[in-house]
């Protein structure tokens, strides 16, 4: 089957929390309503909320570009955990923290779960590895992330692939939960 490949920035917006935004606005507070998602919160395609930092809803509202919404994909791009990603399934709960970028799919061009699955793939990770800069702290620059290639089958094929992978992912999640309960 033949299909086109597109650069990530042709099918999605890619952004991050700017350094000045973090320095000027982000203040972690115990009673904050919004979870600031850091690289350590993204593991194996899931959110790990066992160690979170919070910010106020007011601060999150001041920085709309780095608010996180449903169907957006978060990707770590710095440190040994670079390349971990997760797709968000709810609004008004999360915000970007440093070392995590947000990928907002253009839903007219790409099915969000399809894009998440590809970003979570070996092929995408190999592309990221080819763009690492720095040795002590590996980093993939935003400019390079935006240029990574994504296969673009027809939208109906994307939706079908997404539907089938979601079913498998849900079964894996359910089995893991059952195993965790049996071990508890």
LINUR-V535959 format. One record per backbone hydrogen bond with DSSP energy under -0.5 kcal/mol. NH is the residue of the N-H (numbers start at 0). CO is the residue of the C=O. E is the energy in kcal/mol with one decimal. If there is no record, write none. Layout:
nh->NH co->CO e->E
nh->NH co->CO e->E
This chain:
nh->3 co->151 e->-0.8
nh->5 co->149 e->-2.6
nh->7 co->147 e->-2.5
nh->8 co->145 e->-2.7
nh->9 co->6 e->-2.2
nh->10 co->6 e->-0.6
nh->10 co->7 e->-1.4
nh->11 co->7 e->-1.3
nh->12 co->103 e->-2.3
nh->14 co->101 e->-2.4
nh->16 co->99 e->-0.6
nh->17 co->15 e->-0.6
nh->21 co->17 e->-2.2
nh->22 co->18 e->-2.6
nh->23 co->19 e->-2.9
nh->24 co->20 e->-2.5
nh->25 co->20 e->-1.2
nh->25 co->21 e->-0.6
nh->28 co->53 e->-2.5
nh->31 co->28 e->-1.2
nh->33 co->54 e->-2.3
nh->34 co->92 e->-2.6
nh->35 co->33 e->-0.5
nh->35 co->52 e->-2.6
nh->36 co->34 e->-0.8
nh->36 co->94 e->-3.0
nh->37 co->35 e->-0.6
nh->38 co->97 e->-0.6
nh->40 co->37 e->-2.0
nh->41 co->38 e->-1.8
nh->42 co->40 e->-0.6
nh->42 co->45 e->-2.4
nh->45 co->42 e->-2.2
nh->47 co->40 e->-3.1
nh->48 co->46 e->-0.7
nh->52 co->35 e->-0.7
nh->54 co->33 e->-2.8
nh->59 co->55 e->-2.0
nh->60 co->56 e->-2.4
nh->61 co->57 e->-1.5
nh->62 co->58 e->-0.8
nh->62 co->59 e->-0.9
nh->63 co->60 e->-0.5
nh->65 co->62 e->-1.4
nh->66 co->63 e->-1.2
nh->67 co->93 e->-2.0
nh->70 co->87 e->-3.0
nh->71 co->68 e->-1.7
nh->72 co->102 e->-2.6
nh->73 co->85 e->-2.8
nh->74 co->100 e->-2.3
nh->75 co->83 e->-2.6
nh->76 co->98 e->-1.4
nh->77 co->98 e->-0.6
nh->78 co->137 e->-2.6
nh->81 co->78 e->-1.7
nh->82 co->75 e->-3.0
nh->83 co->80 e->-1.5
nh->85 co->73 e->-1.7
nh->87 co->71 e->-2.7
nh->93 co->67 e->-0.6
nh->94 co->34 e->-2.2
nh->95 co->65 e->-2.7
nh->96 co->36 e->-1.5
nh->99 co->96 e->-0.9
nh->100 co->74 e->-3.0
nh->101 co->14 e->-3.2
nh->102 co->72 e->-3.1
nh->103 co->12 e->-3.0
nh->103 co->101 e->-0.6
nh->104 co->70 e->-0.5
nh->104 co->102 e->-0.8
nh->105 co->10 e->-3.1
nh->106 co->104 e->-1.0
nh->108 co->105 e->-2.4
nh->109 co->105 e->-2.4
nh->114 co->110 e->-2.3
nh->115 co->111 e->-2.6
nh->116 co->112 e->-2.5
nh->117 co->113 e->-2.2
nh->118 co->114 e->-2.8
nh->119 co->115 e->-1.8
nh->120 co->117 e->-1.9
nh->123 co->117 e->-0.6
nh->124 co->120 e->-2.1
nh->125 co->121 e->-2.5
nh->126 co->122 e->-1.6
nh->127 co->123 e->-2.3
nh->128 co->124 e->-2.6
nh->129 co->125 e->-1.4
nh->130 co->127 e->-2.3
nh->131 co->128 e->-1.2
nh->132 co->138 e->-3.0
nh->138 co->132 e->-2.2
nh->139 co->76 e->-2.4
nh->140 co->130 e->-0.6
nh->140 co->138 e->-0.6
nh->144 co->140 e->-2.2
nh->145 co->141 e->-2.6
nh->146 co->142 e->-0.6
nh->146 co->143 e->-0.7
nh->147 co->143 e->-0.5
nh->147 co->144 e->-1.4
nh->149 co->5 e->-2.6
nh->151 co->3 e->-3.1
nh->156 co->153 e->-0.6
nh->157 co->153 e->-2.3
nh->158 co->154 e->-2.6
nh->159 co->155 e->-2.0
nh->160 co->156 e->-2.8
nh->161 co->157 e->-2.7
nh->162 co->158 e->-2.6
nh->163 co->159 e->-2.2
nh->164 co->160 e->-2.6
nh->165 co->161 e->-2.8
nh->166 co->162 e->-1.7
nh->167 co->163 e->-1.9
nh->168 co->164 e->-3.2
nh->169 co->165 e->-2.6
nh->170 co->166 e->-2.0
nh->171 co->167 e->-2.4
nh->172 co->168 e->-2.6
nh->173 co->169 e->-2.7
nh->174 co->170 e->-2.7
nh->175 co->171 e->-2.5
nh->176 co->172 e->-2.4
nh->177 co->173 e->-2.3
nh->178 co->174 e->-2.6
nh->179 co->175 e->-2.9
nh->180 co->176 e->-2.3
nh->181 co->177 e->-2.2
nh->182 co->178 e->-1.9
nh->183 co->179 e->-1.1
